[in-house]
């Protein structure tokens, strides 16, 4: 498995991957495809890594900037992360997340937030923090990982594409 930055040639394969990975959720992957496409079009898809296995795209992880209520800059949102059904439970998603978080930290990001399962994302250092909120989402499902000692506070807002894609 080779983890690399997506290229323009990967876009169709990423769309197909998102539809396949999210086929059993409302929207059957359309929401995720629309969100990622909108981020690309606006220039706000700041990091998208793919897992390439024998020349096919087996997974993807996307990071985009978020706004924090207190104005703290350089925070990102993780998501979506998706893995082809036949490649799930083989460490592809975890490898993508670790590589993406390392790349963000290397680029000088202050931290990252994620909306998801606490047990899964906790493995990467994400923790619920009452200082950060995302709408009416239960606190345990909205988690943060600071790359330094400073954790901002306030409501977190994702790119407008996130709301538009819902």
N, C-alpha and C positions, 0 to 999 in steps of 0.2 A: 504494500500500500504506500502510495506517494501522496503526501499532503502538500498542496500547492495553492497559490492564489488563482481564483477563477479567471478565465479569459473570455472574450466575447464568443469564441467558438463553443464555450460550455453552456451558454444561456439556455438553449433548447433542452439539453440534457438535464439541467438543473430544474427547469419547469416540469419535465416528466418525472424527475425524482420527487419533487414536492407533491405532485399529484399522487404518486404511488405510495409515498410514506404517510400521507394524510388522508388516504381514501376512506377510512372509517370514521372520520370526524366531520362535523357539519361543514358543508362547503366542499368536501372531498378534495382539499388541497387548493381550491381556487383562491381562497383568502390569502394563503401563503404565497402563491404565485403572484397575485396582484400586488401584495405588499413588497415583495422583493423587486418586481419590475418597477414599481413606483419609486423605490429607493434608488435604483439604478438611474432612472430617468432624471431624478432631481439631483443626482450627484452625491446623495447622502448614504450610499452604501459604502461605508468606509473600509470594511474588510469582509471579504467573502472567500472562504477557503473550501476547497473540494478535496475529497478523498478519491484518488484515482487508483483503481485496481485493474491492472492489465488493460489500460486504455479506456475504461468505462468509469463514469462518475457514480460512485457508490454512496457518497454522502456529501453534505454541504453544511456549513455553519456561517451565519451572517451576523455582522455587528454594525450598528448604526448609532449616531449620537443621540443622547437624551438630554432634555433640559431638566434641571433640578430647581425646585422652588426658591432656594436661597441663592441661586445664580452661580453655584460652583461649576466651573467648566471642566471639560475633558472626561466626561463620563459617557459610557456607552451602554446600549442594550444588546443583549445576546438574543438572537432569535430571528428567524427560526433556525433550528438544527434538525436535520432530517437524514435518514439513512434508508437506502433501499431495503424493502422487507427481507430479501434473502441475505442481506449483510448485517442485519440487526443482531444484537447480542454477541458480537464478535469484537467489540472495542472500537469500532469505527467512530461512533459519535463521541466517545470520550477522548479519543486521540484528536479529533477535530477541535473540540472545546479547549483542551489543554494547549494545543498549538495556537489557537486564536487568542486565548488569554495571554499567552507568552508574547505574542506579536503586539497586542495592544499595550502591554506594559513596556515593551521595548520601544514603542513609538511615543511613550510619555503619557499615556492615558492615566487618569487618576483612579478610575475604577469602572466597574461594570455591574449592571443590574440584570436580573432575569425573572421572568414570570414562569413558574413551573414547580414541579414536584420537589419538595424540600429534601427528601432522602437522596434523590438522584443528584441534584445540583450541589448539595452539601459536600459531596465527594471532591468537588473542585474548590472548596473553600467558601462558597456562597452561604450567607446566613441572613435570616430575617433581622431587620433592624427597624425598630419603631420610629426612628428619625426619618425614614424614607417611606413614602406611601404612594400607592398607585390606585386611585379611584376607590371603589368599594371592594377590591380584591382582599380576601382574608390575608392578614399580615404574614402568616407562615409561607404563603405561596409567592410572595414578592420578596426577593432576596438580593443582597448586595455583596460585592467583593471589592474592597478598597485595595489599591496597589500601594498605598502609603498609609500614614497614621490618621488621615483626615477622612471622616465620613460626613458628607453633606447632610442637610435635612430639608424636608419639604416634600411637596407633591412632585412626582416624576412624570414628565410628559415625553412620550415617544414622538417620532416624526408623524406628521399629519397623515402620511400614507398608511400608518397602522390603523387609524380610526376609519379611514376611507375604505380600506379593504374589508372591513368587517361586514 
